[in-house]
Amino acid sequence: MSLIHSNSSFCYCAILIIDGHVRSAKKDRGYETTNMKEILATAIEFERFGVEYYARFKELVGDEKAKPLMKGLSEDEKEHARILTAELKALGGSVKAPSKEMLDKGLAEIFPEKVRKNSIEAKDAISALKLGIRTEQRSIDFYSKNATKADEKLKRIFDKLEKMERGHKEMLEENLKYLEDDGSWYGYVPFLD
């Protein structure tokens, strides 16, 4: 039995919400601003989930080489959320407080309560990394798609975030390769611009 559930309804739900927001926002007369506010709000939720996902993974993973990687990814996602929040506020939008209940539910589907600190080993870490890779790919796709709808300033931000998410995905893929090959972690190399 795998401790890590890769079909988290939380992750898929967010994708459906994005599509729903974009379609419904286009019906509004001033859809561009409304659409961008919704896109930014959704991106912030993705990033907040990433912060908690990687922070929880860091607590639960047993290998000390993995901990700096998960900590670095969590900190990067927090910075992404900060950047996006500033842009949302600049458009006159406000950031909703994260739903602790929804976040906990999503994380519980991935990391059940019975998982203890430092208890995830290679087999379950592989499942968690695969989910992380899929999540990073969704972020890449999201930023790429929405950069085409954004003004120049937001386009630059989305392009930068997409590049950073690609770096995250590459780090996760490299660690996945090592884990699948010999059961060891590659570790963390900070991603720089």
N, C-alpha and C positions, 0 to 999 in steps of 0.2 A: 504494500500500500504506500502510495506516495503522500508525503506530508504537504506537498505544494500542489495546489490546484491551478491548472493553467487555463481553465475555462471560466475565469472569474466573470460573473455577470456585471460586476462593477465596471470593468474595462470595456466590455461590449456596450453597456448601457451608455457610457460617455460618447461613444462613436455615434450611436443612434440619436442622441440628443444633439450632437453637432449637426447632423443632417437635418433634423427637425427644425432647429433654430435657423439654419441658413435658408431653408425653403420658406418658413413662415415669415422671416424677417423681410424677404424680398417683396412681400405683399404690401408692406408699409410704404407710404409715400417717401419718407426720408430713410429708406432702407440702408443706405450706405453707412451712416453713423450707427444706426441701430444694429446693423449686421456686424460692424466692427466691435461694438460693445459686447455683443453676444459671443463673437469669436474670441475676444480677449478674455471674457469671463470663463469661457470653456477652457481656454488654454491655461488659465490660472488654476482651475480645478485639476487639470492633468498634472501640472507641475506640483501642486500641493500633494496629490496622491503619490507622485514620485518621491517627494521628500520623505513621506511616511513609509513608503514601500522600502526604500533603500535603508532608512534608519532602522526599521524592524529587521530587515535582512541582516544588517550589521550586528545587531544584538544576538541573532539566532545562529549565525554561521559559526562553525567551530574553528575553522582555519584562520590563523592570525594574519596571513597574507591577504585574505579577502576583506578583512575589516576596514583597512584604509581605502580600498576601492569603493566599498559601499558608503563609507563616510563622505568621500569626495563626491560621489554621485548625488548623495542627498544634499550636500551643500550647494552643488551646482544647480539642482532643481529649485532650491530655495532662492537662489539668486535670479533664476529665470522668472519665478513667481513675482519677485520684487520688481523686476523690470516691467513685466506685463501689468502689474498693479498700477505702477506710475503712469503707464500709457492709458489704461482704462480711466483713471481719475482725470487725466488731461482731456479726455473726450467727454467728461461730465458724468461718467459712470461711477458706480460704487461697487465695492467688493463685498460680496456676501461672506459672512463668517462661515468657515467650512462646517459642514454637517458632520459632527463627531460621530454620530450614529451611523451615517452612510459610510464614512471612512473606515470606522471600526468593522462594519459589516463586510466591506470589500476586502480589508486586510485579513479578517478572520477566514474568509473563503480561501485565501492564499496561504496564510500561516495560521493554522488552527491553534486554539488556546493550549492544547496539550503539548505543543512544541515548546521546549524549554530553551533558555539562554545557552548559547554555544552548542546547540544540539544538531544543527543541520550539517550533515556530512555530504560527500561528493554526489551521491545519487540524487538526493533532494535538492542540492544546490544546482545541479544541472537543470532540473525542472524550473527552478526559480530564475535561473539565468535565461532560459528560453523564453519565459514570460517577460522578463526585462527586455530582451532583444525585440520581441514583438511590440512591446509598449513603446520602446524607442523608435521603432519603424513607424508606428502610428503617429508619433509626434513629428517625425521627419515629414511624413505625408501631409499631416495637418498644416505644418508651417509652410511647406512648399505650395500647397493648394491655396492657402489664404494669403500668401505673399502676393499673388497675382491680383487680389482684390483690394489690396491695401494702398494707402498713399505712400510716398517715397520714404518717409521716416519709419513707418511701420514695416514697410517692405525690408528695409535694412535690418530692423530688429528681428523680423521673422527669418531672414536669411542667416543672420548670425546664430539665432537659436537652432535653426535647422543644422547648421554646420556643427554646433556643439553636440546636438543629439546624435549626429553621425559619429562623432568621436566617442560618445558614450556607447553607442551600439558596437563600434569596433573593439572597444575595451572589453565589453561583455562577450563578444564573439571570440576574442583571443583567449579569455579565461575559460570559456566553454570548450574550446579546442583542447586546452591543456587538461581540463577536468575529464573530458571524454577519452583523451589519449592515455593519460597515466594517473588520473585521480588527484592531481595537484593543481593548486592555483598558480596562475602567472603573477598575480598581484596588481599593483596600481602604479601607473605612470601618469602624472598629472597632465591633463589636456590643456594645452596652451593655444591661444589664437595664432 
